[in-house]
Structure formats: structure tokens, C-alpha cells
Amino acid sequence: MSETIFDKIISREIPADIIYDDDLVLAFNDINAQAPIHFLVIPKKPIATINDISDDDRMVVGHMMLVAAKLAKKMGFAEEGYRTVMNCNEFGGQSVYHIHLHVLAGKLMGWPPYTDRPKQLE
């Protein structure tokens, strides 16, 4: 797997607005926010896509969800509600090939998402 922008954020080669850091994951505000609150939770271990998650990665992937929930409570939007999203590959909308959990909050979220976009798959 080639180095991604997230690897550079983890190693502090490039700056990010980091809101959480532990041995397994890092969380930081998304520079292209799609909601009033939008941050990413990423594993420090490089895993390209959801398809690349192995049995050995169960703990870190579960920890990503736990950190998202803890941050939602700490930041005060857990009860109001929020959305978590993890995209996989090109048609899934993945732009950085290092898994990352989007956490979006601060507005009412519709379903399905992006209903204003034309269907690309028929």
C-alpha cells in the first residue's frame, strides 16, 4: 500500500485539527466538512479498504466505532444523533485508500444520502 495523506497526518508530516489520539486510532476534523460537525476516525495501522480488513483487525475497527461514540458524547451531540459512514472503493465513494470512519452531526440527515445526484448505476 502506498503512503496516503492519512499516513502523513499520523506521522505529523502535515498538520490536521486532531481531536483524539491513542495507540490505535486518530480522529481529526475533515477539511472538506459535509456537515456542521464532520470528523474522521482512522486506524494508525494502514488498511486500504473495508475489503482488506482481516480477523486481526477486529479490535482496531471496533475501537474506531467506540471512539466515534465517545467523541459524540464528549462533544454533546450523541443524544441528538449523528451519522457514521465508511466508504469502500471508487463506486462506494472512497477517495483516500486508508479506511476512515466519517462522523457527521449538527444537522438533520436525510435518507437516502445524496438524492440530488443522478443514478450512476442502472
PyMOL commands that set and color helices and strands:
alter all, ss='L'
color gray80, all
select helices_A, chain A and resi 5-10+50-52+55-75+90-92
alter helices_A, ss='H'
color red, helices_A
select strands_A, chain A and resi 18-21+25-29+37-43+82-85+101-105
alter strands_A, ss='S'
color yellow, strands_A
deselect
rebuild
show_as cartoon
